[in-house]
Amino acid sequence: MRTIAVLNQKGGVGKTTTVVNTAAALAAMGFRVVVIDLDPQAHLTIHLGVEPQTIESGSYGVLIKEAKFEQEIMLVRPNLWLLPANINLVGAESELISVVGRETILREAIVGVEDKFDYVFIDCPPSLSLLTLNALAAASEILIPLQPHFLALQGFGQLLQTVDLVNRRINPHLLVKGILLCMFDSRTSLSGEVKDDIERFLNNARGTNSAWAEARILPVFIRRNIKLAEAPSYGKTIFEYEQNCHGAQDYSKVAQYIQDMDSPLQSSDSIEPAYIDINQVEADVESNSFVQFDSQMPQDNPEPSETSPEMQNQPAGAAEHHEKPPIEIREIPPQETQSPAEFSEAPTDPNQPESNQQQL
């Protein structure tokens, strides 16, 4: 059984979307998959069509040792089980503050089901909390969804240092296996620059003892796609909501790559997309049988580009000639604050109009 924690302390980068759709694709391929919701916001639970208010225990009960893991999971799709969450999970950290071995409770809870599932995906909260530590202690692999923006890199080094600390003190089997670039826009040079910077950082770690020495950027990018944002409101996976959109294509490739992640690195051209026949999904849900991929599904027509009004007004080639931002993965140093006197004594620009200086 492979246990994969989908982790990033920054919110809105695609963690829950990645867990739901990757797990759904693997389940449709015939693998037995369980997804664990460790976020008090319960977005994973909602995404799969389960109301958090109806959950009596879920992951909260498992963490405070009042319920067994196998009794709290529910079958939500063929081959796909869910350990749901609700708002009670907020109180788990305060209740476990004095418990010995509180970081390994989830790991102990899933020991008894290792021979029953092929994959376990853990949706971590957007913070480095006790809930996240439980996920890292239970997992053997980490997948980091990352938005290719400069600010998304600021906490990337700190996140890896936390993973390395957990690897040395709690879980020596924990390794960062993949970086998944989400909301990727190939039309902007910034996305490529962020990708190149991460690749240089990971290449420098090759052959070291760090927890990310084997990490690679997945040769699959999750393109911007409005269907991925709409699907949760219907409680559906992207394959159930719109099987022919870019999001369905991309996450099918992600599932295939994760399946073969232990094999030599593949190029993006070598990964053929697999598609899910939604009619077959609906029929198999009723019969509770395996869902199979329809590899002969024709490709969809290209979706209209989602270009902001600012980009539409730019002349052709403007994106390629912008000044390259100072992208660098590093630990953020403590901020040095200035006293009010230092601000008042700061020299002004003689070339700047006096009115602007006063406004500043």
HELIX and SHEET records of a PDB file:
HELIX    1   1 LYS A   15  ALA A   28  1                                  14    
HELIX    2   2 HIS A   43  HIS A   47  1                                   5    
HELIX    3   3 PRO A   52  THR A   54  5                                   3    
HELIX    4   4 GLY A   58  LEU A   63  1                                   6    
HELIX    5   5 PHE A   69  GLU A   72  1                                   4    
HELIX    6   6 ILE A   87  GLY A   91  5                                   5    
HELIX    7   7 ALA A   92  GLU A   95  1                                   4    
HELIX    8   8 ARG A  102  THR A  104  5                                   3    
HELIX    9   9 ILE A  105  ALA A  109  1                                   5    
HELIX   10  10 VAL A  111  VAL A  113  5                                   3    
HELIX   11  11 LEU A  130  ALA A  138  1                                   9    
HELIX   12  12 PHE A  150  GLN A  154  1                                   5    
HELIX   13  13 PHE A  156  ARG A  169  1                                  14    
HELIX   14  14 SER A  189  ASN A  204  1                                  16    
HELIX   15  15 ILE A  226  GLU A  230  1                                   5    
HELIX   16  16 ALA A  231  TYR A  234  5                                   4    
HELIX   17  17 ILE A  238  TYR A  241  1                                   4    
HELIX   18  18 HIS A  246  GLN A  259  1                                  14    
HELIX   19  19 SER A  268  SER A  270  5                                   3    
HELIX   20  20 ILE A  278  SER A  287  1                                  10    
HELIX   21  21 PRO A  309  GLN A  312  1                                   4    
HELIX   22  22 ALA A  319  HIS A  321  5                                   3    
HELIX   23  23 PRO A  340  SER A  344  1                                   5    
HELIX   24  24 GLU A  354  GLN A  359  1                                   6    
SHEET    1   A 8 MET A  74  ARG A  77  0                                        
SHEET    2   A 8 LEU A  80  LEU A  83 -1                                        
SHEET    3   A 8 VAL A  33  ASP A  37  1                                        
SHEET    4   A 8 TYR A 119  ASP A 123  1                                        
SHEET    5   A 8 ARG A   2  VAL A   6  1                                        
SHEET    6   A 8 GLU A 141  LEU A 146  1                                        
SHEET    7   A 8 LEU A 175  LEU A 181  1                                        
SHEET    8   A 8 ARG A 216  ILE A 217  1                                        
END                                                                             
